[in-house]
């Protein structure tokens, strides 16, 4: 099996029990980087990202028989990753209810302690500004700004209308620019 | 200089651990690979069921045997008691009849019969 299989070919192979496992390995190879970076920008820590990515892929494996190709394979995988990421963040919030730290502080401390952070001071400041956004707005901002997804693609993944996504991105940009010009 | 988004570019300022994307597919593959099940693992439910059935059989068998033994010994005792009671009654009746008779009555009876 070569790496150049299209999504349609992969879906066909995934529906056959004999080729299912090998096809799924190809899916992992094809989409692991996109999914990893989407989750990583939300969770900051590599360890958390690794956990959530593995859960995402295992959920995709378990649910692959129910995937009928109504949406693109990548969209379906992104959707699982988004749900897993938001669930992880909510669980973290519940876990940290007793401590006085909110999620923004926790993610900020992870950013500061992250040995895999590869940016300069300005990029660190931008990340801090992004972390101040609510989860869903942050998700929209990351998808549009870093991954350069179209609003239509984002609409399919997030199930939010293009108009609402545009408004959300616009607000996010304003908040970030305000944060960056504060001092 | 005013800090606006245009000055930052959209590079992701994170990196992943070395060889992470080379290792992840094999980790996922090992999780989704069908596990080899031994003969014992396959037959375990049947063996458990058979053992349970055998256990029930032994318990029920011994329970029935114990009940039967109790019943048998009880009825034997009752029968013996009944027999003893009957014998006692017959003996006492015989003794009573004999005690009521005297020699003269027996002689009269025999003479009358002949």
Contacts between the chains, C-beta under 8 A, distances in Angstrom:
chain1	res1	chain2	res2	distance
A	21	B	29	7.6
A	21	B	32	6.1
A	21	B	33	6.9
A	21	B	34	7.9
A	24	B	28	7.9
A	24	B	32	6.4
A	25	B	25	5.8
A	25	B	28	7.4
A	25	B	29	5.5
A	28	B	24	7.0
A	28	B	25	4.8
A	28	B	28	5.2
A	28	B	29	7.7
A	29	B	25	5.5
A	32	B	21	5.9
A	32	B	24	5.6
A	32	B	25	7.0
A	33	B	21	6.1
A	36	B	16	6.7
A	36	B	20	7.9
A	36	B	21	7.5
A	37	B	12	6.0
A	37	B	14	7.9
A	40	B	12	7.8
A	40	B	14	5.7
A	40	B	16	7.7
A	41	B	12	6.7
A	41	B	14	7.6
A	44	B	14	7.8
A	46	B	14	7.8
A	46	B	16	6.5
A	46	B	17	6.3
A	46	B	20	7.9
A	50	B	20	7.7
A	53	B	24	7.5
A	54	B	24	7.8
A	54	B	27	7.1
A	54	B	28	6.9
A	54	B	31	7.7
A	57	B	28	5.2
A	58	B	28	7.5
A	58	B	31	6.3
A	58	B	32	7.6
A	61	B	28	7.7
A	61	B	31	7.9
A	61	B	32	5.1
A	114	B	14	7.3
A	116	B	14	5.7
A	116	B	15	5.1
A	116	B	16	6.7
A	116	B	17	6.7
A	117	B	13	6.3
A	117	B	14	6.0
A	118	B	13	5.3
A	118	B	14	5.8
A	118	B	15	4.4
A	119	B	11	7.8
A	119	B	13	2.6
A	119	B	14	7.6
A	120	B	13	7.6
A	122	B	3	7.8
A	122	B	7	7.3
A	122	B	8	6.2
A	123	B	8	6.7
A	123	B	11	7.4
A	123	B	13	4.0
A	124	B	13	7.3
A	125	B	3	7.7
A	126	B	5	7.8
A	126	B	8	5.1
A	126	B	13	8.0
A	127	B	13	6.7
A	145	B	5	7.4
A	145	B	10	5.6
A	146	B	10	5.0
A	146	B	12	5.7
A	148	B	10	7.2
A	173	B	5	6.4
A	176	B	5	6.5
A	177	B	3	7.6
A	177	B	4	5.6
A	177	B	5	6.4
A	180	B	3	3.7
A	180	B	4	7.0
A	180	B	5	7.7
A	181	B	2	6.2
A	181	B	3	5.3
A	181	B	4	7.6
